[in-house]
Amino acid sequence: MDKVSGVLTTTSSSFDRETVTYYAVVIKAADQGTTVKSVTMTLTVSLNDVNDNYPVFDSASAYTKNIGEDSAIGWLEFSENGLALIKV
C-alpha cells in the first residue's frame, strides 16, 4: 500500500475466484512520533467471478427453448437441472 496515495497493489498477475473468494489484508498505520501511535485494520477484498470457464453440455441432449413474443427483452430463462439465467 502506498503510504501517500493509499493505493493497494499486488505482485500477483492473476486471481482465481474458484480457488480463493476473498483476501484479508491487514493494514497498519503508524505515526513517526517519539511515542509511536498506530492502528491496525483488516481490509477484506472480495473477488467477483468472471466467465472464465467454457460451458459444458451433455452431447446426447438437445436443448430447445421457445420464447414468447411478450418475453422480457434481453433475458432468456433456461433451466437445465434448475440452473441458468442467461443475458442475451
N, C-alpha and C positions, 0 to 999 in steps of 0.2 A: 504494500500500500504506500503510495507516495505521501510523504509527510506534509507536503504543501497543498497539493490538489485533492488528496483523498482518493485518487483513482486506484482501484484494485486491479492488479494484473496477475497473470499466471504464466508459468513456464510450460504448461501442458498445451499441446496443439489441438487436442480434441477431447470431448467428453461424451460418454455414452449413458443416456438415462436408463437404459435397460440394466446397466451394471451398477450405477450409483445415482440415486434420485435427488440427492441434495448433499451439500457440503456445509460443514460447520466451521467457520473461520473465526478464530479467536483474535481479537484486536485489543492491543494495549496502548493507551495514550499516556504519556508522562511529560511533566514539565522539566525544566532544567534548573529548578531552584536548589538551594542548599539542602533543604528538606524536600526530597522528591515526592511529589504527589502524582498519583496515577489512578487510572480507572481502566477496567477490563470489561469487554462486552463480547458476546458471541453473535456474529452475523451469519444467518442461515441463507445460503444461496440455493434456491430450488431450480432444478433444470426442467425445461419444457421439452417434450418429446417432439422430434421431427419424424416424418415418414421416411425412415432410412431402411426399411425392410420391404422387400417386394411382396405383394400379396400372394397367397398360396391358395390354389383352387384344386378341388378334387376333380381330376381329369375325367372321371367316369360320370360326372354330373353335368347337366346343362342348367344354366341359370336363366330364368325368364322373369321379367317384371313388366307388368302393364302399368302405364302411367295415365291416370285420368286427366282430362283436359282442365279440370279445376284444381289440380295439384299445385302446391306452393312452388313458386319459381325458385330454382337454384338448389333444391334439396331432393334427394331420392332416398326414400327409406327402403332398405333391402335387408332382409333377415336371413342369414344362414347360421343356424344354431343360435339364433336370437341376438346376434351381434352385427351391427353395422348401421351407420348413418352417414351417408356419403354426400358431400357437397359437389355438385356438378356445374 
